[in-house]
Amino acid sequence: MKVCVVGVGYVGLVTAACLAEAGNHVVCVDTDDRKVKALENGEIPIYEPGLTEIVQHNIKLNRLTFTTDLSSGVEQALIVFLAVGTPSSPDGSADISAVKNVAADIADCMDDYRIIVTKSTVPIGTCEVVSDIIRSRTEMPFDYVSNPEFLKEGAAVEDFMSPDRIIIGTNNPAVREIMKQLYGPFMRRNNRILFMDPISAELSKYAANTMLATRISFMNEIAALCDAVGADVELVRSGLGSDSRIGGSFLFPGVGYGGSCFPKDVRALIHTGQENGIDMTIARAAKDANQTQHDRFAQRILDHFAGQEQDTVLAVWGLAFKAKTDDIREAPALYCIKRFLEVGIHIKAYDPEAAEATKQELGDRIEIVENGYDALDAADALVIFTDWQEFRNPDLEAIAKKLKNRLVFDGRNLYDLDVMRKVGFEYHSIGRACVTPERIRA
């Protein structure tokens, strides 16, 4: 099929590359000329495992092209995807101005029937807004489809190629068949295409992300209670996750969720509820609990170094909001680091992929090193924010020798308590007993 994808950000680029990999001819359109030229040369602006290879492969086969000319992209395609950003507005609602602008521009380019597919995460009712805009600007026939993405950063290519489900929101049976054909190559093992109306499709996206965010926040509150009563959150998590009605996914305690999706989608769902007279109490609680978890972890470290802040150096491992991505949007690490900087603590940080993005965000306010062990030199403690694979089994003896104090604050529960005790660390994790010097000597 011939496809146009408008917007080559995270969602748009993954969508375009994977559709091209399935044999479709895909034209990507973006207003950023520098980004388009870089992509034409196979240079990928984001870190996502497997994406670079797919993009470069399909460029060579001429199945994937990039342009700033929207009209040429629309002219060549039957299906036009909208994949532009929908950031949070100050009131928590999703800003769909880019979606509306692109919809108008697409309408102006239409010379025949098109299927307009919204891949961006948009508020409930956007289907009508976009349809009205297109109708007001063209007499050409079209159908509208809501097709929300369910891609995990760090596993987006895998998620697209072998999805849990594909949701298609359309009221036209003929369009259902076309979309079914488009996604057919990704349904070889299981047919998990779910058809519904556009409004239900839009709400499904927000409901899914808020449910996952709620599970994370709930587990973090359980971890806080474990700290208070002396329970082990890892044992509690195992007991909880072994219930077949619950399962173990998204039950890992940590410093809280971040990224480009969960925070803004939870806020948007709360705002949509307010607009429609529904108090989304659970969503609000999940949002508030997440913020509390950021503060709880940061405060533990601040309390430890109270009165010594100006003389304290912290080694930080992990800046991205999760492993396998360079995304630092609403990352717990950056929130906590800013709190540390406010009181004069010096930060030496390392992340395998998010260093450049952090430099753009924080400038020279922190020291960023190219090797995790270099961050440890003369540091008073190691603080772990991201669960990168390379952090899971480090040389603990080397860490102990480099740090001024054998002190670790682990926001991801990466290490075994007994191992840390044997090496002689004071080890603070989430919802588990603290390994202290007194316990070490005992």
LUMSEKE-537637 format. One record per atom (N, C-alpha, C): x negated, z, y negated. Coordinates in steps of 0.1 Angstrom, whole numbers, padded with zeros to 4 digits, always signed. Example, Ala and Ser with C-alpha at 12.3 -4.5 7.8 and 13.67 -1.06 7.14 Angstrom:
BEGIN
-0132+0078+0057-0123+0078+0045-0132+0078+0033-0128+0071+0022-0137+0071+0011-0129+0079+0000
//
This chain:
BEGIN
-0008+0000+0012+0000+0000+0000-0009+0000-0013-0003-0004-0024-0010-0004-0036-0005+0008-0045-0015+0017-0048-0012+0029-0055-0020+0031-0067-0013+0037-0077-0020+0041-0090-0020+0056-0091-0031+0062-0094-0031+0077-0096-0036+0079-0111-0027+0085-0118-0030+0088-0133-0035+0102-0134-0048+0104-0138-0054+0117-0139-0064+0119-0127-0077+0119-0130-0087+0121-0119-0093+0135-0120-0085+0145-0122-0090+0158-0121-0090+0162-0106-0090+0175-0103-0091+0179-0089-0081+0173-0080-0068+0174-0083-0057+0170-0075-0057+0154-0074-0059+0148-0086-0058+0133-0086-0069+0127-0078-0081+0132-0080-0092+0126-0073-0092+0127-0058-0088+0139-0054-0087+0141-0039-0075+0133-0034-0064+0132-0041-0053+0124-0036-0057+0109-0035-0064+0104-0046-0067+0090-0046-0077+0087-0035-0088+0095-0033-0098+0092-0023-0092+0093-0009-0084+0102-0006-0079+0103+0007-0069+0092+0010-0061+0088+0001-0052+0077+0003-0060+0064+0005-0071+0062-0003-0079+0051-0001-0086+0051+0013-0090+0063+0018-0096+0064+0031-0086+0060+0042-0073+0061+0039-0063+0057+0049-0060+0042+0049-0067+0034+0040-0066+0020+0039-0058+0015+0028-0053+0023+0019-0045+0019+0007-0055+0014-0004-0050+0006-0013-0058+0002-0024-0053+0011-0036-0062+0018-0041-0059+0029-0051-0066+0026-0064-0059+0026-0075-0065+0025-0088-0063+0038-0095-0074+0044-0100-0074+0057-0107-0075+0055-0122-0066+0061-0129-0066+0059-0144-0069+0073-0151-0078+0073-0161-0080+0085-0168-0084+0081-0182-0081+0089-0192-0085+0086-0206-0099+0089-0209-0106+0097-0201-0120+0101-0203-0129+0090-0198-0134+0082-0208-0143+0070-0205-0155+0074-0197-0161+0086-0202-0174+0090-0195-0171+0094-0181-0160+0101-0178-0157+0104-0164-0154+0092-0156-0147+0082-0161-0144+0070-0154-0157+0063-0150-0166+0061-0160-0179+0054-0157-0187+0062-0147-0187+0075-0148-0195+0083-0138-0189+0081-0124-0176+0081-0123-0169+0079-0110-0171+0065-0104-0172+0055-0113-0175+0041-0109-0189+0041-0102-0198+0050-0106-0211+0050-0100-0212+0060-0088-0200+0065-0084-0200+0075-0073-0204+0089-0076-0204+0092-0089-0208+0106-0094-0195+0114-0095-0194+0125-0087-0182+0133-0087-0183+0145-0096-0173+0147-0105-0174+0158-0115-0171+0172-0109-0166+0173-0097-0163+0186-0091-0170+0187-0078-0172+0200-0074-0178+0202-0060-0166+0205-0051-0165+0196-0041-0155+0198-0030-0161+0191-0018-0163+0199-0007-0169+0194+0005-0163+0182+0010-0171+0171+0013-0166+0159+0019-0161+0149+0009-0158+0153-0003-0152+0144-0013-0161+0133-0018-0173+0136-0020-0183+0126-0025-0185+0115-0016-0186+0118-0003-0188+0107+0007-0176+0098+0008-0164+0104+0007-0152+0095+0008-0150+0086-0004-0153+0092-0016-0152+0084-0028-0162+0072-0028-0175+0075-0025-0185+0065-0025-0182+0054-0014-0177+0059-0002-0174+0049+0008-0163+0039+0004-0153+0044-0002-0141+0036-0006-0144+0027-0018-0153+0032-0027-0158+0023-0038-0165+0011-0033-0173+0013-0023-0181+0002-0017-0171-0008-0010-0160-0003-0004-0151-0012+0002-0141-0018-0008-0142-0014-0021-0133-0019-0031-0119-0015-0029-0117-0003-0022-0103+0002-0020-0100+0013-0031-0111+0017-0038-0109+0027-0048-0116+0023-0061-0108+0021-0071-0114+0017-0084-0109+0027-0095-0117+0026-0106-0114+0035-0117-0113+0027-0130-0104+0031-0139-0102+0024-0152-0096+0034-0162-0098+0030-0175-0091+0037-0186-0078+0029-0190-0076+0018-0184-0065+0009-0188-0053+0012-0179-0044+0020-0184-0032+0024-0177-0023+0012-0173-0022+0002-0182-0013-0009-0179-0018-0017-0166-0031-0018-0165-0036-0026-0153-0034-0018-0141-0035-0004-0141-0032+0004-0130-0018+0003-0125-0009+0004-0135+0006+0003-0132+0010-0010-0127+0004-0021-0133+0008-0034-0129+0004-0037-0114-0007-0031-0109-0012-0034-0096-0005-0025-0085+0004-0015-0089+0008-0006-0079+0024-0006-0078+0028-0002-0066+0042+0001-0064+0045+0015-0066+0035+0024-0062+0037+0038-0063+0027+0043-0074+0032+0051-0083+0024+0056-0094+0024+0071-0094+0013+0078-0091+0012+0092-0091+0008+0098-0104+0015+0108-0108+0011+0116-0120+0004+0128-0115-0009+0130-0119-0017+0141-0115-0025+0147-0126-0018+0149-0137-0025+0155-0149-0023+0170-0150-0030+0176-0158-0030+0191-0159-0017+0196-0165-0014+0208-0160-0002+0216-0165-0007+0230-0168-0015+0232-0178-0020+0246-0180-0010+0256-0185-0013+0268-0185-0004+0279-0190-0003+0278-0205+0009+0280-0210+0012+0282-0224+0010+0297-0227+0010+0301-0240+0008+0315-0243+0020+0323-0238+0032+0318-0236+0043+0326-0231+0043+0326-0216+0033+0320-0209+0033+0320-0194+0039+0307-0188+0046+0299-0196+0052+0287-0190+0042+0277-0188+0045+0267-0180+0036+0256-0177+0037+0246-0188+0026+0241-0194+0026+0231-0205+0026+0218-0198+0038+0211-0199+0039+0197-0193+0038+0186-0203+0032+0189-0215+0031+0179-0225+0023+0166-0220+0013+0169-0212+0005+0157-0207+0014+0149-0197+0022+0156-0189+0031+0149-0179+0040+0140-0187+0046+0146-0198+0056+0138-0205+0050+0126-0213+0038+0129-0218+0031+0118-0225+0027+0106-0215+0023+0110-0203+0019+0100-0193+0032+0093-0188+0043+0100-0186+0055+0094-0182+0060+0083-0192+0058+0086-0205+0062+0077-0215+0053+0064-0215+0040+0067-0213+0031+0056-0213+0033+0047-0200+0036+0053-0189+0039+0045-0177+0051+0036-0179+0062+0042-0185+0074+0035-0188+0071+0022-0196+0062+0024-0206+0059+0013-0215+0051+0002-0208+0045+0005-0196+0037-0005-0189+0045-0011-0178+0057-0006-0174+0064-0011-0163+0070-0025-0165+0067-0034-0156+0073-0047-0156+0082-0050-0145+0084-0040-0136+0093-0042-0125+0096-0028-0119+0102-0028-0107+0105-0015-0101+0092-0007-0097+0093+0006-0099+0082+0015-0095+0087+0028-0090+0079+0034-0081+0082+0047-0076+0073+0057-0084+0078+0066-0092+0070+0075-0099+0070+0088-0092+0058+0092-0088+0056+0104-0080+0048+0115-0088+0054+0126-0090+0047+0137-0097+0040+0146-0087+0027+0146-0087+0018+0154-0079+0014+0167-0086+0014+0167-0099+0011+0179-0107+0021+0190-0104+0016+0202-0105+0025+0213-0104+0033+0215-0117+0046+0213-0116+0054+0213-0128+0066+0222-0126+0072+0227-0137+0083+0236-0137+0095+0230-0131+0104+0238-0125+0116+0234-0120+0125+0227-0130+0129+0215-0127+0137+0207-0137+0129+0196-0143+0116+0195-0141+0107+0185-0146+0112+0171-0141+0117+0170-0130+0122+0158-0124+0132+0151-0134+0141+0159-0140+0150+0153-0149+0144+0150-0162+0135+0158-0167+0128+0155-0179+0120+0142-0179+0112+0140-0168+0104+0128-0167+0113+0116-0165+0124+0117-0157+0133+0106-0155+0140+0102-0168+0144+0112-0176+0150+0109-0189+0140+0102-0198+0128+0106-0198+0118+0099-0207+0116+0085-0203+0115+0082-0190+0113+0068-0185+0125+0060-0188+0137+0065-0186+0149+0058-0188+0151+0054-0203+0146+0063-0212+0147+0061-0226+0137+0050-0231+0127+0046-0223+0117+0037-0228+0117+0024-0221+0124+0023-0210+0124+0010-0202+0137+0008-0195+0140-0005-0193+0152-0008-0185+0148-0012-0171+0136-0011-0168+0131-0014-0155+0136-0003-0145+0139-0007-0133+0144+0003-0123+0132+0011-0118+0135+0023-0114+0125+0032-0108+0132+0043-0100+0124+0049-0092+0128+0061-0085+0118+0072-0087+0123+0084-0088+0114+0096-0090+0112+0104-0078+0100+0108-0075+0097+0116-0063+0089+0129-0068+0093+0140-0063+0085+0152-0065+0077+0154-0052+0064+0155-0053+0055+0155-0041+0044+0166-0044+0047+0178-0044+0038+0189-0048+0026+0189-0038+0014+0193-0044+0002+0194-0036+0000+0208-0030-0005+0209-0018-0008+0221-0012-0023+0221-0007-0032+0220-0017-0046+0218-0013-0054+0231-0017-0061+0236-0008-0070+0248-0010-0083+0243-0015-0088+0248-0027-0101+0244-0031-0111+0248-0021-0121+0240-0018-0130+0242-0008-0127+0236+0005-0114+0233+0007-0109+0226+0019-0099+0216+0016-0099+0210+0004-0089+0201-0001-0089+0188+0008-0100+0182+0011-0100+0170+0018-0095+0172+0032-0098+0183+0039-0093+0186+0052-0078+0189+0051-0073+0196+0040-0059+0198+0039-0051+0185+0037-0057+0176+0029-0050+0163+0027-0049+0155+0040-0061+0155+0047-0061+0146+0059-0053+0152+0070-0052+0165+0071-0045+0171+0082-0036+0182+0076-0025+0179+0069-0018+0188+0062-0009+0197+0070-0006+0209+0065+0004+0218+0072+0018+0211+0071+0020+0206+0059+0033+0199+0056+0032+0190+0044+0040+0180+0043+0041+0172+0031+0056+0173+0027+0058+0177+0014+0071+0178+0009+0074+0166+0000+0085+0159+0003+0089+0147-0005+0103+0151-0011+0103+0151-0024+0116+0154-0031+0122+0141-0037+0132+0136-0030+0138+0124-0035+0152+0123-0030+0161+0117-0037+0175+0115-0033+0178+0101-0027+0168+0093-0027+0169+0079-0022+0164+0077-0008+0172+0074+0002+0168+0072+0016+0157+0061+0017+0158+0051+0009+0148+0040+0010+0135+0045+0005+0134+0053-0005+0122+0058-0010+0116+0068+0000+0124+0075+0007+0119+0084+0018+0111+0076+0028+0116+0064+0032+0109+0056+0042+0096+0051+0037+0096+0047+0024+0083+0042+0018+0073+0054+0018+0077+0066+0013+0068+0077+0013+0064+0081+0027+0072+0080+0036+0069+0083+0050+0058+0074+0055+0059+0061+0051+0049+0051+0055+0036+0054+0049+0036+0058+0036+0024+0061+0029+0016+0073+0035+0024+0083+0039+0018+0095+0045+0017+0095+0061+0021+0084+0066+0021+0083+0081+0007+0085+0087-0003+0079+0081-0017+0081+0087-0021+0095+0088-0015+0104+0080-0019+0118+0081-0010+0126+0090-0002+0120+0097+0008+0126+0106+0006+0122+0120-0006+0119+0124-0008+0113+0137-0006+0124+0148-0009+0137+0145-0007+0147+0155+0006+0154+0154+0011+0156+0142+0024+0163+0140+0031+0157+0128+0044+0154+0130+0052+0149+0119+0057+0161+0111+0051+0164+0100+0055+0176+0092+0059+0172+0078+0066+0160+0077+0071+0156+0064+0085+0162+0062+0086+0170+0051+0099+0176+0048+0105+0169+0037+0117+0164+0038+0125+0158+0028+0135+0167+0022+0136+0167+0009+0145+0175+0001+0148+0169-0012+0156+0175-0020+0159+0170-0034+0147+0174-0043+0145+0167-0054+0133+0170-0063+0132+0184-0068+0144+0190-0072+0143+0204-0077+0138+0214-0066+0143+0212-0054+0139+0221-0043+0124+0219-0040+0119+0207-0042+0105+0204-0039+0097+0211-0050+0101+0210-0062+0094+0217-0073+0093+0232-0071+0104+0238-0067+0104+0252-0065+0096+0256-0053+0096+0248-0043+0088+0251-0031+0073+0254-0034+0068+0246-0043+0054+0248-0047+0052+0261-0053+0060+0265-0063+0058+0278-0069+0061+0289-0060+0071+0288-0051+0074+0298-0042+0062+0301-0032+0056+0290-0027+0045+0291-0018+0033+0298-0024+0029+0294-0036+0018+0300-0042+0020+0314-0046+0032+0317-0051+0035+0331-0054+0036+0340-0042+0041+0335-0031+0041+0343-0018+0027+0346-0014+0017+0336-0015+0004+0339-0011-0003+0349-0020+0000+0347-0033-0006+0356-0043-0001+0370-0040+0012+0371-0037+0018+0385-0034+0011+0391-0022+0008+0384-0012+0002+0389+0000-0012+0395-0004-0019+0387-0012-0032+0392-0016-0031+0405-0024-0022+0405-0034-0020+0417-0042-0015+0429-0034-0006+0427-0024-0002+0438-0016-0013+0443-0008-0022+0435-0002-0033+0440+0006-0043+0447-0003-0045+0443-0016-0053+0451-0024-0048+0464-0028-0035+0465-0029-0029+0478-0032-0030+0487-0020-0029+0482-0008-0031+0489+0005-0045+0494+0005-0055+0485+0001-0069+0489+0001-0071+0501-0009-0064+0501-0020-0066+0512-0030-0060+0525-0023-0049+0524-0016-0044+0536-0009-0053+0540+0002-0059+0531+0009-0069+0535+0019-0080+0543+0013-0085+0539+0001-0095+0547-0006-0090+0561-0009-0078+0562-0013-0072+0575-0016-0070+0584-0005-0066+0579+0007-0063+0587+0018-0073+0588+0029-0084+0579+0028-0094+0579+0038-0092+0570+0050-0083+0560+0048-0081+0550+0059-0091+0539+0057-0092+0530+0068-0101+0519+0067-0092+0506+0066-0093+0499+0055-0084+0488+0052-0086+0477+0063-0098+0475+0068-0100+0465+0078-0092+0468+0091-0091+0480+0095-0083+0484+0106-0068+0482+0103-0064+0486+0091-0050+0484+0087-0047+0470+0087-0056+0461+0081-0053+0447+0081-0052+0441+0095-0060+0446+0104-0058+0441+0118-0045+0445+0124-0041+0457+0121-0028+0462+0126-0017+0454+0120-0018+0451+0107-0007+0444+0100-0007+0429+0105-0018+0423+0105-0019+0408+0108-0016+0405+0123-0017+0415+0132-0014+0412+0146+0001+0411+0148+0009+0415+0138+0024+0413+0139+0027+0398+0138+0033+0392+0148+0035+0378+0147+0044+0373+0136+0052+0383+0131+0061+0380+0120+0053+0379+0107+0041+0384+0106+0033+0385+0094+0021+0376+0095+0013+0377+0105+0001+0369+0106-0010+0374+0097-0022+0369+0100-0034+0375+0093-0038+0367+0080-0032+0356+0077-0037+0348+0066-0034+0355+0052-0044+0354+0043-0043+0359+0030-0040+0374+0029-0046+0381+0039-0045+0396+0040-0059+0402+0038-0068+0395+0032-0082+0400+0031-0083+0407+0017-0086+0420+0017-0088+0427+0004-0100+0422-0003-0099+0423-0017-0111+0419-0024-0109+0423-0039-0115+0414-0048-0114+0418-0062-0102+0411-0069-0094+0405-0061-0082+0398-0067-0083+0383-0066-0072+0377-0068-0072+0362-0068-0075+0356-0082-0079+0344-0082-0082+0337-0094-0080+0322-0092-0087+0314-0100-0086+0299-0098-0076+0293-0107-0073+0280-0105-0065+0272-0114-0050+0272-0110-0047+0278-0098-0033+0276-0092-0026+0290-0093-0030+0299-0085-0022+0312-0083-0019+0318-0097-0029+0321-0105-0025+0328-0118-0015+0321-0126-0017+0308-0128-0007+0301-0137+0006+0298-0130+0006+0296-0117+0019+0294-0110+0027+0306-0109+0021+0317-0107+0029+0330-0108+0035+0332-0121+0027+0330-0132+0032+0332-0145+0044+0322-0148+0042+0310-0143+0052+0300-0146+0065+0303-0139+0064+0309-0126+0076+0312-0119+0083+0324-0126+0076+0334-0131+0081+0345-0138+0089+0339-0151+0083+0330-0158+0089+0325-0170+0101+0317-0167+0101+0309-0156+0113+0302-0152+0125+0311-0148+0121+0322-0142+0131+0332-0139+0137+0338-0152+0129+0341-0161+0134+0346-0174+0143+0336-0181+0140+0323-0181+0148+0313-0187+0162+0312-0180+0162+0315-0168+0175+0314-0160+0181+0327-0157+0177+0338-0164+0184+0351-0162+0180+0358-0150+0169+0355-0143+0165+0361-0131+0152+0368-0133+0152+0381-0131+0139+0389-0133+0131+0388-0120+0120+0381-0120+0112+0379-0108+0103+0391-0107+0109+0402-0102+0102+0415-0101+0090+0415-0092+0091+0408-0081+0080+0408-0071+0069+0400-0076+0072+0388-0083+0061+0380-0088+0054+0388-0100+0062+0395-0108+0055+0402-0119+0047+0413-0113+0051+0420-0102+0043+0430-0096+0030+0425-0090+0031+0413-0084+0019+0407-0079+0009+0403-0090+0014+0398-0101+0005+0395-0112-0001+0408-0118+0007+0418-0120+0001+0431-0125-0008+0437-0116-0005+0437-0103-0014+0443-0093-0028+0436-0092-0027+0423-0094-0040+0415-0094-0049+0419-0106-0043+0420-0118-0050+0424-0129-0056+0438-0127-0048+0447-0121-0052+0461-0119-0064+0461-0109-0064+0452-0099-0075+0451-0090-0088+0447-0097-0087+0437-0106-0099+0433-0113-0105+0445-0121-0096+0452-0128-0100+0464-0135-0105+0475-0127-0099+0477-0115-0103+0488-0106-0117+0486-0102-0121+0474-0098-0134+0471-0093-0144+0472-0104-0141+0466-0116-0150+0467-0127-0153+0482-0131-0142+0489-0131-0143+0503-0136-0151+0512-0127-0151+0509-0114-0159+0516-0104-0174+0515-0108-0178+0503-0111-0192+0500-0115-0195+0506-0129-0186+0505-0138-0188+0511-0151-0189+0526-0151-0181+0532-0142-0182+0547-0141-0195+0551-0135-0200+0543-0126-0213+0547-0119-0224+0547-0129-0224+0537-0139-0235+0536-0148-0231+0541-0162-0221+0550-0163-0217+0555-0176-0228+0563-0182-0230+0559-0195-0241+0566-0203-0255+0559-0201-0256+0549-0192-0268+0542-0190-0267+0527-0192-0256+0523-0198-0252+0509-0198-0263+0500-0204-0269+0505-0215-0279+0497-0222-0292+0494-0214-0294+0503-0204-0306+0502-0196-0303+0497-0182-0291+0492-0180-0286+0488-0166-0287+0472-0165-0293+0468-0154-0293+0454-0150-0286+0452-0137-0276+0444-0137-0268+0441-0124-0271+0427-0119-0275+0426-0106-0276+0413-0100-0262+0410-0094-0258+0398-0098-0244+0393-0094-0246+0381-0084-0239+0382-0073-0239+0371-0063-0224+0366-0063-0223+0354-0068-0210+0347-0068-0203+0347-0081-0200+0335-0086-0193+0334-0099-0180+0326-0098-0180+0317-0088-0167+0309-0086-0156+0319-0081-0144+0315-0083-0133+0324-0079-0132+0325-0064-0138+0315-0056-0138+0316-0042-0150+0307-0037-0153+0308-0024-0164+0300-0019-0160+0286-0018-0170+0277-0017-0168+0263-0015-0162+0256-0027-0164+0261-0039-0159+0254-0051-0168+0258-0062-0168+0250-0073-0175+0254-0085-0165+0258-0096-0153+0261-0092-0142+0265-0101-0143+0279-0106-0145+0281-0119-0146+0295-0124-0133+0299-0132-0123+0290-0132-0111+0293-0139-0105+0306-0134-0103+0316-0144-0097+0329-0141-0104+0336-0129-0117+0333-0128-0124+0340-0117-0126+0355-0119-0124+0363-0109-0126+0378-0111-0140+0381-0116-0150+0373-0111-0164+0376-0115-0165+0375-0130-0160+0364-0136-0162+0363-0151-0154+0373-0158-0143+0377-0154-0135+0388-0161-0144+0401-0160-0149+0405-0149-0156+0417-0147-0170+0416-0155-0176+0405-0155-0189+0403-0162-0187+0405-0177-0176+0399-0182-0173+0401-0196-0171+0416-0200-0165+0423-0191-0164+0438-0193-0177+0445-0193-0186+0440-0184-0199+0446-0183-0207+0443-0196-0206+0431-0201-0213+0427-0213-0209+0434-0225-0196+0438-0225-0191+0445-0237-0198+0458-0239-0202+0464-0228-0209+0478-0230-0224+0477-0229-0229+0464-0229-0244+0463-0230-0251+0461-0217-0244+0460-0206-0251+0458-0193-0257+0444-0193-0269+0442-0187-0275+0429-0186-0271+0424-0172-0269+0411-0172-0264+0404-0159-0274+0393-0155-0279+0394-0143-0286+0383-0137-0278+0377-0125-0274+0365-0126-0263+0360-0117-0268+0347-0109-0262+0346-0097-0265+0334-0089-0252+0330-0082-0250+0317-0082-0239+0310-0074-0244+0297-0070-0241+0293-0057-0246+0280-0052-0241+0268-0060-0229+0269-0066-0223+0257-0072-0218+0259-0086-0215+0271-0090-0208+0274-0102-0217+0278-0114-0230+0276-0113-0239+0280-0123-0237+0272-0136-0235+0259-0135-0234+0250-0147-0221+0254-0154-0210+0255-0147-0197+0258-0153-0198+0272-0160-0205+0281-0154-0207+0295-0160-0215+0294-0173-0225+0286-0173-0234+0284-0185-0225+0279-0197-0216+0269-0193-0207+0264-0204-0198+0274-0209-0194+0284-0200-0184+0294-0204-0191+0306-0212-0202+0310-0207-0209+0322-0212-0221+0320-0220-0226+0307-0220-0239+0304-0227-0250+0313-0222-0258+0318-0232-0270+0326-0228-0267+0341-0228-0254+0345-0227-0250+0359-0226-0255+0365-0213-0256+0357-0202-0262+0362-0190-0273+0353-0185-0281+0359-0176-0292+0351-0171-0288+0346-0157-0289+0332-0156-0285+0326-0143-0298+0321-0136-0299+0325-0123-0311+0321-0116-0307+0311-0105-0317+0305-0099-0315+0294-0089-0316+0299-0075-0319+0311-0073-0320+0317-0060-0314+0331-0060-0306+0334-0050-0300+0347-0050-0309+0359-0050-0320+0358-0044-0330+0369-0043-0337+0371-0056-0338+0360-0064-0344+0362-0077-0336+0370-0087-0323+0370-0084-0314+0379-0093-0316+0393-0090-0322+0397-0079-0324+0411-0075-0335+0418-0082-0345+0410-0086-0357+0416-0092-0354+0426-0103-0358+0438-0101-0357+0449-0111-0342+0452-0115-0333+0448-0106-0319+0451-0109-0315+0465-0104-0306+0471-0110-0302+0485-0106-0292+0484-0095-0285+0473-0093-0275+0472-0082-0272+0457-0080-0267+0454-0068-0262+0441-0064-0246+0442-0064-0240+0433-0071-0225+0432-0071-0221+0418-0066-0213+0418-0056-0208+0406-0049-0194+0403-0052-0192+0391-0057-0178+0387-0061-0173+0376-0053-0181+0367-0047-0176+0355-0040-0182+0355-0026-0173+0351-0016-0177+0352-0002-0184+0339+0003-0194+0334-0004-0202+0323+0001-0208+0326+0014-0209+0316+0023-0214+0318+0036-0228+0324+0036-0236+0319+0026-0250+0324+0026-0252+0339+0022-0241+0345+0017-0241+0359+0014-0238+0368+0026-0233+0362+0037-0227+0370+0047-0238+0376+0056-0249+0370+0057-0259+0376+0066-0273+0375+0060-0275+0382+0048-0287+0381+0041-0298+0390+0047-0310+0389+0042-0321+0398+0046-0319+0411+0038-0313+0421+0045-0311+0433+0038-0323+0441+0034-0334+0440+0042-0346+0446+0039-0352+0440+0026-0351+0427+0025-0356+0421+0013-0348+0425+0000-0335+0426+0002-0327+0431-0009-0331+0445-0013-0333+0454-0003-0336+0468-0005-0350+0469-0013-0359+0460-0010-0372+0460-0016-0372+0455-0030-0363+0446-0033-0363+0440-0046-0355+0448-0056-0344+0454-0052-0336+0463-0061-0343+0475-0065-0341+0480-0077-0346+0493-0081-0340+0504-0073-0327+0502-0070-0319+0512-0062-0313+0505-0050-0312+0511-0039-0305+0505-0027-0290+0507-0029-0284+0499-0039-0270+0501-0043-0263+0488-0043-0252+0487-0036-0244+0474-0035-0230+0477-0037-0223+0470-0046-0209+0470-0048-0204+0456-0043-0197+0457-0032-0192+0445-0025-0177+0443-0027-0174+0433-0034-0160+0429-0037-0153+0421-0026-0161+0418-0015-0155+0410-0005-0156+0416+0009-0161+0428+0010-0162+0435+0023-0170+0426+0033-0182+0421+0029-0190+0412+0038-0198+0420+0048-0201+0432+0046-0211+0439+0055-0205+0450+0063-0211+0453+0074-0207+0463+0083-0212+0477+0078-0204+0487+0078-0207+0500+0072-0219+0506+0079-0219+0505+0093-0230+0511+0100-0243+0505+0098-0243+0491+0096-0255+0484+0093-0261+0488+0079-0252+0489+0070-0256+0493+0056-0262+0507+0056-0256+0516+0064-0260+0530+0065-0274+0530+0071-0276+0522+0082-0289+0523+0088-0301+0518+0079-0297+0508+0071-0307+0502+0061-0310+0512+0050-0300+0521+0048-0302+0531+0037-0296+0527+0024-0286+0520+0024-0279+0516+0011-0268+0526+0008-0266+0527-0005-0254+0533-0010-0245+0520-0012-0234+0520-0005-0226+0508-0003-0211+0511-0006-0206+0504-0017-0193+0505-0021-0185+0492-0018-0175+0493-0010-0167+0481-0007-0152+0484-0010-0143+0476-0005-0129+0476-0009-0121+0483+0002-0115+0495+0000-0106+0501+0009-0113+0506+0022-0126+0509+0021-0134+0514+0032-0142+0526+0027-0146+0534+0037-0154+0546+0033-0167+0542+0027-0171+0549+0016-0183+0546+0009-0195+0552+0016-0205+0543+0019-0217+0548+0024-0226+0554+0013-0228+0567+0013-0235+0573+0002-0248+0579+0007-0257+0582-0003-0270+0588+0001-0268+0600+0010-0258+0608+0006-0256+0621+0014-0253+0617+0028-0244+0607+0030-0240+0604+0044-0252+0598+0051-0261+0590+0044-0272+0584+0050-0281+0595+0056-0284+0606+0048-0292+0616+0053-0286+0624+0064-0273+0625+0064-0266+0632+0075-0267+0625+0088
//
